[in-house]
Amino acid sequence: MAPPPRPAPPLSGNQSRHLRALAHSTKPVVQVGKNGWSAGLRAEIDAALLAHELIKVRITGEAPLDSGALAVHIAAENGAAVVQTVGHTLTVYRRHPNKPKIELPKRRQGARP
């Protein structure tokens, strides 16, 4: 069994804004259905984050979890940062460990974490 991923560092407001702008035109790549959170869903989200870094997750009406509960699971289990939650769609970011595609804006000096 793989060790649990390290938690994602918190995003600054400027970084979140940048990621939201990048994700605006993307479509959801993972859908959560009536089975809810499972090892298979965790693996699917992990693979999508490894391939894209920034993904959208769509929660269907049949899902047993609401967006807030699912966001907690994704952040904890996948070591990702939830950028935004709008209705039944989550935007999730995790930097690629070797070849990052997305360059985040730098944090300002003295900015809160």
N, C-alpha and C positions, 0 to 999 in steps of 0.2 A: 504494500500500500504506500502511495506517495505521501510525503509529509504535507501538512496543510500549507497553503500558500501564505506568504507574508501579506499583511494587510496593506492596501494601497495607501500611499501618502495622501493627505487631504488636498483637495484642489483649491486654489485661490479663486476668487470671483472672476478675475480676468481669464484664468485658465478654463473655468467652467463655461464662460461666455464663448470662448474660442471653440471649445468642443461642441457646444450646442449649435453654433453656426455651421460647423463641419457636418454635423449629423442631420441638419435640417432637411436635406434632399434625399437622405437614405431611407430605404425601406427596412422593415423588421426582418432579421435573418433567423430569429428563433421565436417559436410560438410555444406558450405554456397552455396546455389543455386541461382536461378533467383529471388527469393523473397528478397534476401539481408538481411539487418539488420531488425529484428522484435523482439517483446516481446517473442515470442516462441523460437527464436534463442538465445536470452539472457538467458532464463530459461534453455535451453539445455546446454549451455556453463557453466552456474552456477552449474548445477547438475554434469556435467562431472568434473569440477574443485573440487567440494566437494568430489567426489569419488576417483579421481586420483591425484589431486594437480598439476600434470604436464601433459598437453595434447597438441595434435597437432590439428589444425583446417585447413581443406583443402578448398580452394576457387575454385569453378568450373569456367569454362570459361563463363558461362551464368550470373554470379553474377554481379550486378550493381556496387559493390564497389571494389576498388583495395585493395591490401593487406595493404597498409599504412592507408587508411581510416578505414578499418575494425579493424586494430590494435588499433587505437585511440578509437573506440567504445568499444572494449573489455576492454581495460584498464580503461576507464572512467565508464562504466556501471557495470562491474563485479569486480572492485577493484583488477585487476590482473596485473601482469607484463608480457610484451611481451619479451620473451627471445631472439627470433630469427625469422627472416623472410627470407625464401628461396623460391624464385619463388612464387608459389601459396599456400604455406604452412606456417602457423604461429605456433610457439611453445610458449605456454602460461603457466605461473606458478602463483598459489596462494596458500599460506600456509593454511592448514586445521586449523580451529579455535580451535579445541579441541584435536585432535589426529594427529599431523603431521607425515607423513610417510618419508618425505625427510629431511635429516639433511644437511643444507647448511654450507659451510665452513665459518669460522669466518672472519670478516673484519679485515684487518691489521690496526694497530695503525697508524694514520696519513693518511690513505687512503682517497681519495676523495669520496663523496657520489655518 
